[in-house]
């Protein structure tokens, strides 16, 4: 695995000219949304927010790249944007047209040298998958192993820095956070995770981390990185195949329950035992195998490693909510890092906590939320919380909360898509066996050491 190159030797690392060009391009796309905002400010009426949201989504859809990916991220955090915006932005697809063979040749040559093709017995010229930051090609090694080669698009570091600046400007321009939540730390958290997604060498270590943590979960398959064919902008890993999660929406109940239980352990076990989560709940990051008995976990760019104290706060809040202990819940919020907290604000936050923890508190077989559509999961509760925070706030959300919240919502939506019925309480209690902040810290340090993080 190569070291991160010095910026002087790497023409793609956050170039000012590339940032400037990206800013102009994105700014042009956003100008139409800005004009729509101005018009609706004067003539908006009841549908003003909806029209602004549609214009914004259309502008971001044209921009592609990191800004669109960030928009998708914030749309999945229920308490971050008003409903009109979240609904429109959630429909953006993180798909970009694949770059052609000339780009692929240049990228592979730059990363592996002029003889790069000799390292493969076959290499697909057409991308098997294209997303906002890069594309994947299927290839075969000389020993017959099939691999996936993930190539990063050019100038992504510059695009990220430009788009993050545009995002901050955008949120200020539309004035839609309305004083209920201070988003500063949330934006910083999203920015840091997005920068990490550009470091493919780090993503390879994330894969090794998850392979280590889930080594005793035989139903989960994590791709193996091929170190000699990995660089900062090229990630080569074993090719895994499976069916999409939504292909099982009409499967027998037993099969859907098994998939949901596998998802539970794949997500909660790393969190409760190593303080790590897979922060991208996109359904495309899971593949079902063995007729529902197995699971492939994909895309390790967005991994959040928490301080053990944060996870201890999550467990404390679960137990406080289970026991209806307000003082213990207040202490848990403080442990998480919420700022500007009062008893009134803690009561508001408890509305959200009771929703998120709801399935874990109920010792019976049940759905994750009765009568709720996957795309609406958490929206009603988030609206109530935002309304009350506007009256009693603001409150500063700790940055660690962002991807914890986002991933939990994504997991819940997956359960709803599957129509799963499980005893989530007993599963969660089982996942906490032997839990303490001290043992968690020691286990995390050991796992990070194995992965080289």
Buried (B, 14 or more C-beta within 10 A) or exposed (E): BEEEBEEEEBEBBBBEEBBEBBBEBBBEBBEBBBEBBEBBEEEBEEEBBBBBBBBBBBBBBEBBBBBBBBBBBBBBBBBBBBBBBBBBBBEBEBEBEBBEEEBBBEBBEBBBEEEBBEBBEEBBEEBBBBBBBBBBBBBBBEEEEEBBBBBBBBBBBBBBBBBBBBBBBBBEBBEBBEEBBBBEBBBBBBBEBBBBBBBBBBBBBBBBBBBBBBEEBEBBBBBBBBEEBBBBBBBBBBBBEBBEBBEBEEBEEEBBBBBBBBBBBBBBBBBBBBBBBBBBBBBBBBBBBEEBEBBBBBBBBBBBBBBBBBBBBBBBBBBBBBEEBBEBBBBBBEBBBBEEBEEEBBBBBBEBBBBBBBBBBEEEEBBBBEEBEBEBBBBEBBBBBBEBBBEBBBBBBBBBBBBBBBBBBBBBBBBBBBBBBBBBBEBBBBBBEEBEBEEBBEBBEEBBEBBEB
